[in-house]
Amino acid sequence: MKAQSRLGIWAFLVAALVLAADQTAKAWIVRVAGASGSGPPIPGPLRLTLVDNTGISYGLLQGGDLTRWALAAFALAVSAALAVWAWRAEKLVTAIGLGLILGGALGNVADRVLHGAVVDFIDARAIGFPWIFNPADSAITVGIILLLAEGLFAPKRTAT
C-alpha cells in the first residue's frame, strides 16, 4: 500500500470518529433537552441550548424542503471532493485536517437528512460568541485551521 493511501485511511478514520462523536452528542442533547430546548446546566461560560438550524452558517439561507435537500446535496458533493483529496494526501496534517472537515460535513448532512435541520446546541453567547454551534461545526473549523496553518507554515518545495 502506498504512503498516500495510508494517509487517506487516517483521514477516513478521523472522519468516522468525528461523525460518530457528533451524532452521539446530538442524540444526547435532543433526548435531554427535549421540548424545553435547554440542557442541564454546566459550569463555565457555555450553555446547552437546542436549536434547529435549517439554513447554513450564521443562520443564512433559512428555508423549507428545497433548501434542505439542496444544502444536503451540495454538502455531499463537497464531501466527495474532500474524500478524493484526503485519499491523495501526502502529509499527515493534511489528512487529519480533511478528515475533521469531512466528518463534520457528514455529521451536518446526516442531521439535514434525518431531522430536516442541523442540530446546534453549544451556546457560547455568554462570552460574546454570537452563534450556537455543534461538534461538527467545531471539527470543520479545526480542520480548516490545520489546512491553513499547513499551507502557510509548511516548508516550500522547490521545483526539481
Secondary structure by P-SEA (a helix, b strand, c coil): ccaaaaaaaaaaaaaaaaaaaaaaaaaaaaaaaccccccccccccbbbbbbbbcccccccccccaaaaaaaaaaaaaaaaaaaaaaaacccaaaaaaaaaaaaaaaaaaaaaaaccbbbbccccccccccccccaaaaaaaaaaaaaaaaaccccccccc
